[in-house]
Amino acid sequence: MQIDRALIEYNNRPLRVPGGAAQVQGTGARLAAGKPIDTKSPLYKQCIDFESIFVKMMLKEMRATVDKSADIIGGGFAGDMYQDMLDDEYAKTMSKTAHFGLADDLYRQLAK
């Protein structure tokens, strides 16, 4: 099998930031020059909390599509309560570590 040289060169080309942005952070969104996101500010922490609420809603809707016949937790009121608390913790952890970008975009809009 012969390897196509042009395909290899295309796949190994350097990536460029679109629009000549001065700084790229996290999700690749363009930032204004000299205005990085302050991840320690109270506003950014509130943006992370908002993102975790959004992620929890997403997890809840995703979980509603799954068949509950083979549920490990067992169901009932206690099982539903446990699942809700577990989803809440999953959402908080995912918002802090997964970098969805919603908190960054929200921070940029509110910090203007």
C-alpha positions in Angstrom: 0.0 0.0 0.0 1.4 3.4 -1.0 0.9 6.3 1.3 -0.3 9.5 -0.3 2.3 12.2 0.4 -0.1 15.1 -0.1 -2.5 13.6 2.5 0.3 13.3 5.0 1.4 16.9 4.5 -2.2 18.1 4.8 -2.8 16.2 8.0 0.5 17.5 9.5 0.1 21.1 8.6 0.3 23.7 11.4 -3.0 25.0 12.7 -3.8 28.7 12.7 -6.1 30.7 14.9 -8.9 32.2 12.7 -9.1 35.9 12.5 -5.6 36.6 14.0 -6.9 36.6 17.6 -4.4 38.0 20.1 -5.1 35.3 22.7 -6.8 32.0 22.7 -7.8 30.4 26.0 -9.7 27.2 26.9 -12.3 26.6 24.2 -10.5 28.5 21.4 -12.7 31.5 21.7 -11.2 34.8 20.8 -10.4 37.2 23.6 -9.9 40.9 23.4 -6.2 41.9 23.7 -5.1 42.1 27.3 -8.3 40.8 28.9 -7.8 37.2 30.0 -10.5 35.4 32.1 -10.0 35.9 35.8 -10.8 32.3 37.0 -10.5 33.4 40.7 -13.1 36.2 40.5 -16.6 35.7 42.1 -18.2 36.4 38.8 -16.4 33.5 37.1 -17.3 31.2 40.0 -21.0 32.1 39.6 -20.6 31.4 35.8 -19.2 28.0 36.7 -22.2 27.4 39.0 -24.6 28.4 36.2 -22.8 26.0 33.8 -23.2 23.2 36.3 -27.0 23.8 36.5 -27.1 23.6 32.7 -25.1 20.4 32.7 -27.3 18.9 35.4 -30.4 19.6 33.3 -28.6 18.0 30.3 -27.8 14.9 32.4 -31.4 14.6 33.7 -32.8 14.7 30.1 -30.2 12.2 28.9 -31.1 9.9 31.8 -34.8 10.1 31.0 -34.1 8.4 27.7 -32.5 5.3 29.3 -34.6 2.2 30.2 -35.0 1.9 34.0 -35.6 -1.8 34.1 -32.0 -2.6 34.9 -31.5 0.3 37.3 -28.6 -0.4 39.8 -29.8 2.1 42.4 -33.2 0.5 42.7 -35.6 3.3 42.0 -38.3 4.6 44.4 -38.1 7.9 46.2 -34.8 7.3 47.8 -33.2 6.1 44.6 -34.5 9.1 42.7 -33.2 11.4 45.5 -29.8 9.7 45.4 -29.6 9.9 41.6 -30.5 13.6 41.7 -27.7 14.3 44.2 -25.2 12.1 42.2 -26.1 14.0 39.0 -25.6 17.3 40.9 -22.1 16.3 41.9 -21.3 15.0 38.4 -22.4 18.3 36.9 -20.3 20.3 39.4 -17.2 18.2 38.6 -17.8 18.3 34.9 -18.2 22.1 34.9 -14.9 22.5 36.7 -12.9 20.0 34.6 -14.5 19.4 31.2 -14.3 23.1 30.0 -17.5 23.1 28.0 -16.9 26.8 27.4 -20.3 28.1 28.6 -18.9 29.7 31.7 -16.1 31.3 29.7 -18.6 32.8 27.2 -20.9 33.9 30.0 -18.1 35.6 31.9 -17.0 37.5 28.7 -20.5 38.8 28.3 -21.0 39.8 31.9 -17.6 41.3 32.4 -18.0 44.0 29.7 
